[in-house]
Amino acid sequence: MTTAKRSSKTIQLSLYALLTALLIVLGYVNIPQPAGLSITFNMIPVAIAAIAMGVPGGAIIGGVFGLISFLQCFGLVGYSGMGAVLAGISPVLAFIQRFVSRVLVGVLAALVYRALSKKLNIYLSCLITGFSAAFFNTLLFMSSLVLLFGNTEYIQNMMAGRSVIAFIIASVGINAVVEMIVAAVVTGAVGAALKKAKLI
């Protein structure tokens, strides 16, 4: 292995470790909202991994995010009240809903960045990638929630007779908007800094 390849591998491993540690910290930082959901910023490290390391990086850090989200169902690395209820209904479905959706967020964010980086400057590419990571996170999390648990009494009570679209909009409301704006701004700044430091 050449020195350049070894250096690149070291940088990648360091980024994986740093982003994993950041996800663990962010696992304890969320702002509770109605309906058992909360404002979280865990998709920012996923977006950064997608930018810096492409599809593999996005998928791996997305998987770490998903694993942490699943562990929160059991009061580990933070706590999710909704997750606890869903894991009580079916731990397997809760794992699929929380883990698979987050892996897909990382993959999709990487594909967005790959497409945009050929057309836009680094800041805009990273900003839109951060926004899209938060958007995909909301879309996939809520879609899989309705798909996998929509017929349960718990979700039916939350829906209160509303249509699926009305339920999703009412549930995510302000938190989705805040997450998308913050993810866009932070990811844009971090991505531009990584590029300036020649780490991506």
Backbone as JSON Lines, residues from 0, in Angstrom:
{"i":0,"aa":"M","n":[0.84,-1.19,0.0],"ca":[0.0,0.0,0.0],"c":[0.88,1.25,0.0]}
{"i":1,"aa":"T","n":[0.6,2.18,-0.92],"ca":[1.41,3.39,-1.01],"c":[1.11,4.32,0.16]}
{"i":2,"aa":"T","n":[1.99,5.28,0.37],"ca":[1.81,6.25,1.45],"c":[0.52,7.05,1.25]}
{"i":3,"aa":"A","n":[0.23,7.44,0.0],"ca":[-0.98,8.22,-0.28],"c":[-2.23,7.42,0.05]}
{"i":4,"aa":"K","n":[-2.23,6.11,-0.33],"ca":[-3.39,5.27,-0.04],"c":[-3.55,5.06,1.46]}
{"i":5,"aa":"R","n":[-2.43,4.87,2.14],"ca":[-2.46,4.68,3.59],"c":[-3.0,5.93,4.28]}
{"i":6,"aa":"S","n":[-2.57,7.09,3.8],"ca":[-3.03,8.36,4.36],"c":[-4.52,8.54,4.12]}
{"i":7,"aa":"S","n":[-4.98,8.2,2.92],"ca":[-6.4,8.31,2.59],"c":[-7.23,7.37,3.47]}
{"i":8,"aa":"K","n":[-6.73,6.17,3.69],"ca":[-7.43,5.2,4.53],"c":[-7.5,5.7,5.97]}
{"i":9,"aa":"T","n":[-6.42,6.29,6.45],"ca":[-6.39,6.83,7.8],"c":[-7.4,7.96,7.96]}
{"i":10,"aa":"I","n":[-7.47,8.84,6.95],"ca":[-8.44,9.94,6.98],"c":[-9.86,9.39,7.02]}
{"i":11,"aa":"Q","n":[-10.14,8.38,6.19],"ca":[-11.48,7.78,6.16],"c":[-11.84,7.17,7.5]}
{"i":12,"aa":"L","n":[-10.93,6.39,8.08],"ca":[-11.19,5.76,9.38],"c":[-11.4,6.81,10.46]}
{"i":13,"aa":"S","n":[-10.62,7.89,10.39],"ca":[-10.78,8.98,11.36],"c":[-12.14,9.64,11.22]}
{"i":14,"aa":"L","n":[-12.57,9.84,9.96],"ca":[-13.89,10.43,9.74],"c":[-15.0,9.51,10.23]}
{"i":15,"aa":"Y","n":[-14.88,8.22,9.96],"ca":[-15.88,7.26,10.46],"c":[-15.97,7.33,11.99]}
{"i":16,"aa":"A","n":[-14.82,7.35,12.65],"ca":[-14.8,7.4,14.11],"c":[-15.4,8.7,14.63]}
{"i":17,"aa":"L","n":[-15.02,9.81,14.02],"ca":[-15.51,11.12,14.44],"c":[-17.02,11.23,14.25]}
{"i":18,"aa":"L","n":[-17.51,10.8,13.08],"ca":[-18.94,10.9,12.8],"c":[-19.76,9.95,13.66]}
{"i":19,"aa":"T","n":[-19.2,8.77,13.97],"ca":[-19.88,7.84,14.87],"c":[-19.98,8.43,16.27]}
{"i":20,"aa":"A","n":[-18.87,9.02,16.75],"ca":[-18.89,9.66,18.08],"c":[-19.9,10.81,18.11]}
{"i":21,"aa":"L","n":[-19.96,11.58,17.03],"ca":[-20.92,12.68,16.96],"c":[-22.35,12.17,16.99]}
{"i":22,"aa":"L","n":[-22.61,11.07,16.3],"ca":[-23.95,10.47,16.31],"c":[-24.34,10.0,17.71]}
{"i":23,"aa":"I","n":[-23.39,9.45,18.44],"ca":[-23.67,9.0,19.81],"c":[-24.05,10.2,20.68]}
{"i":24,"aa":"V","n":[-23.29,11.29,20.55],"ca":[-23.61,12.51,21.31],"c":[-24.98,13.04,20.91]}
{"i":25,"aa":"L","n":[-25.24,13.11,19.6],"ca":[-26.52,13.62,19.12],"c":[-27.69,12.72,19.51]}
{"i":26,"aa":"G","n":[-27.39,11.45,19.81],"ca":[-28.44,10.54,20.27],"c":[-29.1,11.02,21.56]}
{"i":27,"aa":"Y","n":[-28.36,11.8,22.34],"ca":[-28.88,12.33,23.6],"c":[-29.44,13.75,23.44]}
{"i":28,"aa":"V","n":[-29.25,14.33,22.24],"ca":[-29.68,15.71,22.02],"c":[-30.87,15.72,21.07]}
{"i":29,"aa":"N","n":[-32.06,15.86,21.59],"ca":[-33.22,16.03,20.74],"c":[-34.26,16.88,21.46]}
{"i":30,"aa":"I","n":[-35.12,17.48,20.68],"ca":[-36.14,18.37,21.21],"c":[-37.49,17.69,21.03]}
{"i":31,"aa":"P","n":[-38.09,17.2,22.13],"ca":[-39.36,16.48,22.02],"c":[-40.46,17.33,21.39]}
{"i":32,"aa":"Q","n":[-41.27,16.69,20.57],"ca":[-42.41,17.33,19.92],"c":[-43.65,16.47,20.18]}
{"i":33,"aa":"P","n":[-44.84,17.0,19.87],"ca":[-46.05,16.19,20.03],"c":[-45.99,14.91,19.2]}
{"i":34,"aa":"A","n":[-46.84,13.97,19.51],"ca":[-46.98,12.69,18.78],"c":[-45.76,11.79,18.93]}
{"i":35,"aa":"G","n":[-44.93,12.04,19.96],"ca":[-43.81,11.14,20.23],"c":[-42.6,11.35,19.35]}
{"i":36,"aa":"L","n":[-42.64,12.32,18.45],"ca":[-41.51,12.61,17.58],"c":[-40.63,13.68,18.22]}
{"i":37,"aa":"S","n":[-39.46,13.92,17.65],"ca":[-38.57,14.94,18.19],"c":[-37.72,15.53,17.08]}
{"i":38,"aa":"I","n":[-37.22,16.74,17.34],"ca":[-36.29,17.37,16.4],"c":[-34.9,16.8,16.69]}
{"i":39,"aa":"T","n":[-34.29,16.22,15.67],"ca":[-32.94,15.67,15.82],"c":[-32.07,16.17,14.68]}
{"i":40,"aa":"F","n":[-30.76,16.11,14.89],"ca":[-29.82,16.57,13.87],"c":[-28.87,15.45,13.46]}
{"i":41,"aa":"N","n":[-29.29,14.21,13.69],"ca":[-28.46,13.05,13.4],"c":[-28.17,12.86,11.91]}
{"i":42,"aa":"M","n":[-28.99,13.47,11.07],"ca":[-28.76,13.29,9.63],"c":[-27.59,14.13,9.12]}
{"i":43,"aa":"I","n":[-27.11,15.08,9.93],"ca":[-25.98,15.91,9.49],"c":[-24.71,15.06,9.34]}
{"i":44,"aa":"P","n":[-24.33,14.23,10.33],"ca":[-23.16,13.36,10.11],"c":[-23.35,12.4,8.93]}
{"i":45,"aa":"V","n":[-24.59,11.96,8.71],"ca":[-24.85,11.07,7.58],"c":[-24.58,11.8,6.27]}
{"i":46,"aa":"A","n":[-25.05,13.05,6.18],"ca":[-24.82,13.85,4.97],"c":[-23.34,14.1,4.75]}
{"i":47,"aa":"I","n":[-22.62,14.39,5.84],"ca":[-21.18,14.65,5.72],"c":[-20.44,13.39,5.25]}
{"i":48,"aa":"A","n":[-20.83,12.24,5.78],"ca":[-20.22,10.98,5.34],"c":[-20.51,10.73,3.87]}
{"i":49,"aa":"A","n":[-21.74,11.04,3.45],"ca":[-22.12,10.84,2.05],"c":[-21.3,11.73,1.13]}
{"i":50,"aa":"I","n":[-21.02,12.95,1.59],"ca":[-20.21,13.9,0.8],"c":[-18.75,13.45,0.75]}
{"i":51,"aa":"A","n":[-18.22,13.11,1.91],"ca":[-16.78,12.8,2.01],"c":[-16.4,11.43,1.5]}
{"i":52,"aa":"M","n":[-17.31,10.45,1.63],"ca":[-16.94,9.06,1.31],"c":[-17.92,8.35,0.39]}
{"i":53,"aa":"G","n":[-18.83,9.11,-0.21],"ca":[-19.71,8.54,-1.21],"c":[-20.75,7.57,-0.65]}
{"i":54,"aa":"V","n":[-21.24,6.71,-1.53],"ca":[-22.31,5.77,-1.16],"c":[-21.89,4.86,0.0]}
{"i":55,"aa":"P","n":[-20.68,4.26,-0.02],"ca":[-20.3,3.4,1.11],"c":[-20.3,4.16,2.44]}
{"i":56,"aa":"G","n":[-19.74,5.37,2.44],"ca":[-19.69,6.16,3.67],"c":[-21.08,6.54,4.15]}
{"i":57,"aa":"G","n":[-21.92,6.98,3.21],"ca":[-23.29,7.34,3.56],"c":[-24.06,6.15,4.13]}
{"i":58,"aa":"A","n":[-23.89,4.98,3.5],"ca":[-24.58,3.78,3.97],"c":[-24.1,3.35,5.36]}
{"i":59,"aa":"I","n":[-22.78,3.41,5.59],"ca":[-22.24,2.97,6.88],"c":[-22.66,3.91,8.0]}
{"i":60,"aa":"I","n":[-22.48,5.22,7.81],"ca":[-22.86,6.16,8.87],"c":[-24.38,6.23,8.99]}
{"i":61,"aa":"G","n":[-25.1,6.06,7.88],"ca":[-26.56,5.93,7.96],"c":[-26.95,4.72,8.79]}
{"i":62,"aa":"G","n":[-26.21,3.63,8.61],"ca":[-26.46,2.42,9.41],"c":[-26.19,2.63,10.88]}
{"i":63,"aa":"V","n":[-25.13,3.4,11.19],"ca":[-24.83,3.72,12.6],"c":[-25.98,4.54,13.19]}
{"i":64,"aa":"F","n":[-26.45,5.53,12.43],"ca":[-27.6,6.34,12.85],"c":[-28.81,5.45,13.1]}
{"i":65,"aa":"G","n":[-29.08,4.52,12.17],"ca":[-30.22,3.62,12.31],"c":[-30.09,2.71,13.51]}
{"i":66,"aa":"L","n":[-28.88,2.21,13.76],"ca":[-28.65,1.34,14.92],"c":[-28.87,2.1,16.22]}
{"i":67,"aa":"I","n":[-28.36,3.33,16.29],"ca":[-28.57,4.16,17.48],"c":[-30.06,4.42,17.67]}
{"i":68,"aa":"S","n":[-30.76,4.73,16.58],"ca":[-32.2,4.98,16.65],"c":[-32.94,3.75,17.18]}
{"i":69,"aa":"F","n":[-32.5,2.55,16.74],"ca":[-33.13,1.32,17.23],"c":[-32.82,1.09,18.7]}
{"i":70,"aa":"L","n":[-31.59,1.32,19.11],"ca":[-31.21,1.15,20.52],"c":[-31.98,2.09,21.43]}
{"i":71,"aa":"Q","n":[-32.37,3.25,20.91],"ca":[-33.15,4.19,21.7],"c":[-34.54,3.64,22.06]}
{"i":72,"aa":"C","n":[-35.0,2.67,21.31],"ca":[-36.27,2.01,21.64],"c":[-36.18,1.3,22.98]}
{"i":73,"aa":"F","n":[-34.95,0.99,23.4],"ca":[-34.73,0.25,24.64],"c":[-34.02,1.11,25.69]}
{"i":74,"aa":"G","n":[-34.0,2.42,25.45],"ca":[-33.4,3.33,26.43],"c":[-31.89,3.38,26.39]}
{"i":75,"aa":"L","n":[-31.29,2.92,25.3],"ca":[-29.84,2.97,25.15],"c":[-29.47,4.09,24.19]}
{"i":76,"aa":"V","n":[-28.43,4.83,24.49],"ca":[-27.97,5.97,23.68],"c":[-29.14,6.95,23.48]}
{"i":77,"aa":"G","n":[-29.76,7.34,24.58],"ca":[-30.94,8.19,24.53],"c":[-32.21,7.34,24.64]}
{"i":78,"aa":"Y","n":[-33.35,7.98,24.45],"ca":[-34.61,7.26,24.58],"c":[-35.64,7.8,23.6]}
{"i":79,"aa":"S","n":[-36.41,6.89,23.02],"ca":[-37.51,7.25,22.13],"c":[-38.79,6.61,22.65]}
{"i":80,"aa":"G","n":[-39.73,7.46,23.09],"ca":[-41.01,6.94,23.58],"c":[-41.77,6.2,22.5]}
{"i":81,"aa":"M","n":[-41.83,6.79,21.31],"ca":[-42.49,6.12,20.19],"c":[-41.78,4.83,19.85]}
{"i":82,"aa":"G","n":[-40.44,4.87,19.83],"ca":[-39.67,3.67,19.52],"c":[-39.93,2.55,20.5]}
{"i":83,"aa":"A","n":[-40.07,2.9,21.78],"ca":[-40.35,1.88,22.81],"c":[-41.68,1.2,22.53]}
{"i":84,"aa":"V","n":[-42.68,1.98,22.16],"ca":[-44.0,1.4,21.84],"c":[-43.91,0.51,20.62]}
{"i":85,"aa":"L","n":[-43.24,0.99,19.57],"ca":[-43.14,0.21,18.34],"c":[-42.34,-1.07,18.54]}
{"i":86,"aa":"A","n":[-41.26,-1.01,19.32],"ca":[-40.48,-2.21,19.61],"c":[-41.3,-3.19,20.44]}
{"i":87,"aa":"G","n":[-42.19,-2.67,21.28],"ca":[-43.08,-3.54,22.05],"c":[-44.07,-4.27,21.15]}
{"i":88,"aa":"I","n":[-44.46,-3.63,20.06],"ca":[-45.38,-4.26,19.1],"c":[-44.62,-5.29,18.28]}
{"i":89,"aa":"S","n":[-43.47,-4.91,17.74],"ca":[-42.64,-5.83,16.95],"c":[-41.22,-5.3,16.86]}
{"i":90,"aa":"P","n":[-40.29,-5.92,17.6],"ca":[-38.89,-5.48,17.52],"c":[-38.3,-5.6,16.11]}
{"i":91,"aa":"V","n":[-38.72,-6.62,15.37],"ca":[-38.19,-6.82,14.01],"c":[-38.63,-5.68,13.09]}
{"i":92,"aa":"L","n":[-39.92,-5.35,13.13],"ca":[-40.42,-4.25,12.3],"c":[-39.84,-2.91,12.74]}
{"i":93,"aa":"A","n":[-39.65,-2.74,14.05],"ca":[-39.04,-1.5,14.55],"c":[-37.62,-1.38,14.04]}
{"i":94,"aa":"F","n":[-36.89,-2.48,14.01],"ca":[-35.52,-2.46,13.48],"c":[-35.51,-2.08,12.0]}
{"i":95,"aa":"I","n":[-36.39,-2.71,11.23],"ca":[-36.47,-2.4,9.8],"c":[-36.81,-0.92,9.6]}
{"i":96,"aa":"Q","n":[-37.8,-0.45,10.35],"ca":[-38.26,0.93,10.2],"c":[-37.17,1.94,10.55]}
{"i":97,"aa":"R","n":[-36.41,1.65,11.58],"ca":[-35.42,2.6,12.05],"c":[-34.05,2.43,11.4]}
{"i":98,"aa":"F","n":[-33.66,1.21,11.09],"ca":[-32.32,0.96,10.54],"c":[-32.29,1.11,9.02]}
{"i":99,"aa":"V","n":[-33.16,0.39,8.34],"ca":[-33.13,0.37,6.87],"c":[-33.38,1.76,6.29]}
{"i":100,"aa":"S","n":[-34.34,2.49,6.87],"ca":[-34.64,3.82,6.34],"c":[-33.43,4.74,6.44]}
{"i":101,"aa":"R","n":[-32.62,4.6,7.52],"ca":[-31.47,5.48,7.7],"c":[-30.3,5.09,6.79]}
{"i":102,"aa":"V","n":[-30.14,3.81,6.5],"ca":[-29.13,3.39,5.52],"c":[-29.47,4.0,4.16]}
{"i":103,"aa":"L","n":[-30.75,3.95,3.81],"ca":[-31.19,4.52,2.53],"c":[-30.97,6.02,2.48]}
{"i":104,"aa":"V","n":[-31.15,6.7,3.61],"ca":[-30.89,8.14,3.66],"c":[-29.44,8.42,3.25]}
{"i":105,"aa":"G","n":[-28.5,7.65,3.81],"ca":[-27.09,7.84,3.47],"c":[-26.79,7.58,2.01]}
{"i":106,"aa":"V","n":[-27.39,6.53,1.47],"ca":[-27.17,6.19,0.06],"c":[-27.74,7.27,-0.85]}
{"i":107,"aa":"L","n":[-28.97,7.69,-0.57],"ca":[-29.61,8.71,-1.41],"c":[-28.89,10.06,-1.33]}
{"i":108,"aa":"A","n":[-28.45,10.43,-0.12],"ca":[-27.71,11.68,0.04],"c":[-26.42,11.65,-0.77]}
{"i":109,"aa":"A","n":[-25.74,10.51,-0.77],"ca":[-24.5,10.38,-1.55],"c":[-24.78,10.52,-3.05]}
{"i":110,"aa":"L","n":[-25.88,9.95,-3.51],"ca":[-26.23,10.05,-4.93],"c":[-26.58,11.49,-5.31]}
{"i":111,"aa":"V","n":[-27.27,12.2,-4.39],"ca":[-27.6,13.61,-4.63],"c":[-26.31,14.41,-4.75]}
{"i":112,"aa":"Y","n":[-25.37,14.2,-3.82],"ca":[-24.12,14.95,-3.86],"c":[-23.33,14.64,-5.12]}
{"i":113,"aa":"R","n":[-23.28,13.37,-5.5],"ca":[-22.54,12.97,-6.7],"c":[-23.09,13.71,-7.93]}
{"i":114,"aa":"A","n":[-24.42,13.79,-8.03],"ca":[-25.04,14.47,-9.18],"c":[-24.8,15.97,-9.14]}
{"i":115,"aa":"L","n":[-24.91,16.58,-7.97],"ca":[-24.81,18.03,-7.86],"c":[-23.38,18.54,-7.96]}
{"i":116,"aa":"S","n":[-22.42,17.76,-7.45],"ca":[-21.03,18.24,-7.4],"c":[-20.43,18.45,-8.78]}
{"i":117,"aa":"K","n":[-21.05,17.88,-9.8],"ca":[-20.57,18.06,-11.17],"c":[-21.12,19.35,-11.79]}
{"i":118,"aa":"K","n":[-22.15,19.93,-11.14],"ca":[-22.83,21.07,-11.74],"c":[-22.75,22.34,-10.9]}
{"i":119,"aa":"L","n":[-22.66,22.19,-9.58],"ca":[-22.7,23.34,-8.68],"c":[-21.4,23.48,-7.91]}
{"i":120,"aa":"N","n":[-21.21,24.65,-7.28],"ca":[-20.02,24.82,-6.44],"c":[-20.16,23.97,-5.18]}
{"i":121,"aa":"I","n":[-19.05,23.83,-4.46],"ca":[-19.01,22.92,-3.32],"c":[-20.02,23.29,-2.23]}
{"i":122,"aa":"Y","n":[-20.15,24.59,-1.94],"ca":[-21.06,25.01,-0.87],"c":[-22.5,24.65,-1.2]}
{"i":123,"aa":"L","n":[-22.94,24.99,-2.4],"ca":[-24.33,24.68,-2.79],"c":[-24.56,23.18,-2.86]}
{"i":124,"aa":"S","n":[-23.6,22.44,-3.38],"ca":[-23.72,20.98,-3.46],"c":[-23.92,20.39,-2.07]}
{"i":125,"aa":"C","n":[-23.11,20.85,-1.12],"ca":[-23.19,20.33,0.25],"c":[-24.45,20.8,0.95]}
{"i":126,"aa":"L","n":[-24.84,22.06,0.73],"ca":[-26.05,22.6,1.33],"c":[-27.27,21.79,0.9]}
{"i":127,"aa":"I","n":[-27.39,21.55,-0.4],"ca":[-28.54,20.79,-0.91],"c":[-28.48,19.34,-0.45]}
{"i":128,"aa":"T","n":[-27.28,18.79,-0.35],"ca":[-27.15,17.41,0.15],"c":[-27.61,17.31,1.59]}
{"i":129,"aa":"G","n":[-27.24,18.3,2.42],"ca":[-27.71,18.31,3.81],"c":[-29.22,18.42,3.9]}
{"i":130,"aa":"F","n":[-29.78,19.31,3.09],"ca":[-31.24,19.46,3.05],"c":[-31.91,18.16,2.63]}
{"i":131,"aa":"S","n":[-31.36,17.52,1.58],"ca":[-31.96,16.29,1.07],"c":[-31.86,15.15,2.08]}
{"i":132,"aa":"A","n":[-30.75,15.11,2.84],"ca":[-30.62,14.06,3.86],"c":[-31.73,14.18,4.9]}
{"i":133,"aa":"A","n":[-31.99,15.41,5.35],"ca":[-33.07,15.63,6.32],"c":[-34.44,15.32,5.7]}
{"i":134,"aa":"F","n":[-34.61,15.71,4.44],"ca":[-35.87,15.44,3.74],"c":[-36.1,13.94,3.59]}
{"i":135,"aa":"F","n":[-35.07,13.22,3.11],"ca":[-35.19,11.78,2.94],"c":[-35.43,11.08,4.28]}
{"i":136,"aa":"N","n":[-34.77,11.58,5.33],"ca":[-34.95,11.0,6.65],"c":[-36.41,11.07,7.08]}
{"i":137,"aa":"T","n":[-37.02,12.24,6.91],"ca":[-38.43,12.42,7.28],"c":[-39.32,11.56,6.4]}
{"i":138,"aa":"L","n":[-39.08,11.62,5.1],"ca":[-39.92,10.88,4.15],"c":[-39.87,9.37,4.41]}
{"i":139,"aa":"L","n":[-38.66,8.83,4.52],"ca":[-38.52,7.37,4.69],"c":[-38.95,6.91,6.07]}
{"i":140,"aa":"F","n":[-38.65,7.7,7.1],"ca":[-39.05,7.33,8.46],"c":[-40.56,7.28,8.58]}
{"i":141,"aa":"M","n":[-41.24,8.33,8.1],"ca":[-42.7,8.38,8.23],"c":[-43.39,7.39,7.29]}
{"i":142,"aa":"S","n":[-42.85,7.23,6.09],"ca":[-43.45,6.26,5.15],"c":[-43.36,4.85,5.7]}
{"i":143,"aa":"S","n":[-42.19,4.48,6.23],"ca":[-42.04,3.14,6.79],"c":[-42.85,2.97,8.07]}
{"i":144,"aa":"L","n":[-43.03,4.05,8.83],"ca":[-43.88,4.0,10.02],"c":[-45.31,3.63,9.64]}
{"i":145,"aa":"V","n":[-45.84,4.32,8.64],"ca":[-47.22,4.05,8.2],"c":[-47.32,2.68,7.54]}
{"i":146,"aa":"L","n":[-46.33,2.34,6.71],"ca":[-46.36,1.06,6.0],"c":[-46.29,-0.13,6.95]}
{"i":147,"aa":"L","n":[-45.39,-0.05,7.95],"ca":[-45.17,-1.19,8.83],"c":[-46.08,-1.22,10.06]}
{"i":148,"aa":"F","n":[-46.51,-0.05,10.51],"ca":[-47.29,0.01,11.76],"c":[-48.64,0.71,11.59]}
{"i":149,"aa":"G","n":[-48.98,1.07,10.35],"ca":[-50.21,1.83,10.11],"c":[-51.49,1.17,10.59]}
{"i":150,"aa":"N","n":[-51.51,-0.15,10.62],"ca":[-52.73,-0.86,11.04],"c":[-52.79,-1.12,12.54]}
{"i":151,"aa":"T","n":[-51.77,-0.72,13.28],"ca":[-51.77,-0.95,14.72],"c":[-52.66,0.06,15.42]}
{"i":152,"aa":"E","n":[-53.14,-0.31,16.58],"ca":[-54.02,0.58,17.36],"c":[-53.28,1.87,17.71]}
{"i":153,"aa":"Y","n":[-51.98,1.75,18.01],"ca":[-51.18,2.91,18.41],"c":[-51.17,3.98,17.31]}
{"i":154,"aa":"I","n":[-50.87,3.58,16.07],"ca":[-50.81,4.54,14.97],"c":[-52.21,4.98,14.56]}
{"i":155,"aa":"Q","n":[-53.16,4.07,14.59],"ca":[-54.53,4.45,14.25],"c":[-55.05,5.52,15.2]}
{"i":156,"aa":"N","n":[-54.72,5.41,16.49],"ca":[-55.13,6.43,17.46],"c":[-54.45,7.76,17.16]}
{"i":157,"aa":"M","n":[-53.18,7.71,16.75],"ca":[-52.47,8.95,16.39],"c":[-53.05,9.58,15.13]}
{"i":158,"aa":"M","n":[-53.47,8.75,14.19],"ca":[-54.04,9.26,12.94],"c":[-55.4,9.9,13.17]}
{"i":159,"aa":"A","n":[-56.13,9.39,14.14],"ca":[-57.44,9.94,14.53],"c":[-58.36,10.19,13.32]}
{"i":160,"aa":"G","n":[-58.38,9.22,12.41],"ca":[-59.28,9.31,11.27],"c":[-58.76,10.15,10.11]}
{"i":161,"aa":"R","n":[-57.59,10.74,10.26],"ca":[-57.03,11.55,9.17],"c":[-56.45,10.66,8.08]}
{"i":162,"aa":"S","n":[-56.3,11.23,6.9],"ca":[-55.64,10.49,5.82],"c":[-54.15,10.35,6.16]}
{"i":163,"aa":"V","n":[-53.48,9.46,5.45],"ca":[-52.06,9.23,5.69],"c":[-51.26,10.52,5.48]}
{"i":164,"aa":"I","n":[-51.54,11.24,4.38],"ca":[-50.81,12.48,4.08],"c":[-51.05,13.52,5.18]}
{"i":165,"aa":"A","n":[-52.31,13.68,5.59],"ca":[-52.63,14.66,6.64],"c":[-51.95,14.29,7.95]}
{"i":166,"aa":"F","n":[-51.89,13.0,8.26],"ca":[-51.23,12.52,9.48],"c":[-49.73,12.84,9.44]}
{"i":167,"aa":"I","n":[-49.09,12.55,8.31],"ca":[-47.65,12.79,8.18],"c":[-47.34,14.29,8.3]}
{"i":168,"aa":"I","n":[-48.11,15.11,7.6],"ca":[-47.88,16.56,7.65],"c":[-48.09,17.09,9.07]}
{"i":169,"aa":"A","n":[-49.16,16.64,9.73],"ca":[-49.44,17.1,11.09],"c":[-48.38,16.61,12.07]}
{"i":170,"aa":"S","n":[-47.84,15.43,11.84],"ca":[-46.86,14.84,12.76],"c":[-45.5,15.49,12.64]}
{"i":171,"aa":"V","n":[-45.05,15.72,11.43],"ca":[-43.68,16.22,11.25],"c":[-43.6,17.73,11.28]}
{"i":172,"aa":"G","n":[-44.62,18.41,10.79],"ca":[-44.74,19.86,10.84],"c":[-43.45,20.64,10.99]}
{"i":173,"aa":"I","n":[-43.35,21.35,12.11],"ca":[-42.25,22.29,12.34],"c":[-40.91,21.59,12.48]}
{"i":174,"aa":"N","n":[-40.9,20.37,13.09],"ca":[-39.6,19.72,13.3],"c":[-38.92,19.38,11.98]}
{"i":175,"aa":"A","n":[-39.69,18.97,10.96],"ca":[-39.09,18.64,9.67],"c":[-38.47,19.89,9.03]}
{"i":176,"aa":"V","n":[-39.16,21.0,9.13],"ca":[-38.66,22.26,8.55],"c":[-37.37,22.69,9.24]}
{"i":177,"aa":"V","n":[-37.37,22.64,10.58],"ca":[-36.18,23.02,11.35],"c":[-35.01,22.1,11.0]}
{"i":178,"aa":"E","n":[-35.26,20.79,10.96],"ca":[-34.2,19.83,10.65],"c":[-33.61,20.09,9.27]}
{"i":179,"aa":"M","n":[-34.45,20.36,8.29],"ca":[-33.97,20.57,6.92],"c":[-33.13,21.84,6.81]}
{"i":180,"aa":"I","n":[-33.58,22.91,7.45],"ca":[-32.84,24.18,7.39],"c":[-31.48,24.04,8.09]}
{"i":181,"aa":"V","n":[-31.49,23.49,9.31],"ca":[-30.24,23.35,10.06],"c":[-29.28,22.4,9.34]}
{"i":182,"aa":"A","n":[-29.8,21.28,8.85],"ca":[-28.95,20.31,8.14],"c":[-28.33,20.95,6.89]}
{"i":183,"aa":"A","n":[-29.11,21.75,6.18],"ca":[-28.6,22.4,4.97],"c":[-27.47,23.37,5.31]}
{"i":184,"aa":"V","n":[-27.7,24.24,6.28],"ca":[-26.71,25.27,6.62],"c":[-25.43,24.64,7.17]}
{"i":185,"aa":"V","n":[-25.58,23.72,8.13],"ca":[-24.39,23.11,8.76],"c":[-23.62,22.26,7.76]}
{"i":186,"aa":"T","n":[-24.32,21.45,6.99],"ca":[-23.64,20.57,6.02],"c":[-22.94,21.39,4.94]}
{"i":187,"aa":"G","n":[-23.58,22.48,4.51],"ca":[-22.94,23.35,3.53],"c":[-21.62,23.91,4.05]}
{"i":188,"aa":"A","n":[-21.64,24.39,5.3],"ca":[-20.43,24.97,5.89],"c":[-19.35,23.93,6.12]}
{"i":189,"aa":"V","n":[-19.74,22.76,6.67],"ca":[-18.76,21.71,6.96],"c":[-18.18,21.14,5.67]}
{"i":190,"aa":"G","n":[-19.04,20.92,4.68],"ca":[-18.57,20.39,3.4],"c":[-17.57,21.32,2.73]}
{"i":191,"aa":"A","n":[-17.86,22.62,2.77],"ca":[-16.94,23.6,2.18],"c":[-15.61,23.61,2.94]}
{"i":192,"aa":"A","n":[-15.68,23.48,4.27],"ca":[-14.45,23.45,5.09],"c":[-13.63,22.21,4.79]}
{"i":193,"aa":"L","n":[-14.29,21.06,4.63],"ca":[-13.59,19.81,4.3],"c":[-12.9,19.92,2.94]}
{"i":194,"aa":"K","n":[-13.59,20.56,2.0],"ca":[-13.01,20.74,0.67],"c":[-11.78,21.66,0.73]}
{"i":195,"aa":"K","n":[-11.91,22.74,1.5],"ca":[-10.8,23.66,1.64],"c":[-9.6,22.99,2.29]}
{"i":196,"aa":"A","n":[-9.87,22.06,3.23],"ca":[-8.79,21.32,3.89],"c":[-8.3,20.14,3.05]}
{"i":197,"aa":"K","n":[-8.9,19.98,1.87],"ca":[-8.53,18.9,0.93],"c":[-8.77,17.51,1.53]}
{"i":198,"aa":"L","n":[-9.86,17.42,2.33],"ca":[-10.22,16.12,2.9],"c":[-11.28,15.43,2.05]}
{"i":199,"aa":"I","n":[-11.86,16.17,1.1],"ca":[-12.8,15.56,0.16],"c":[-12.44,16.03,-1.25]}
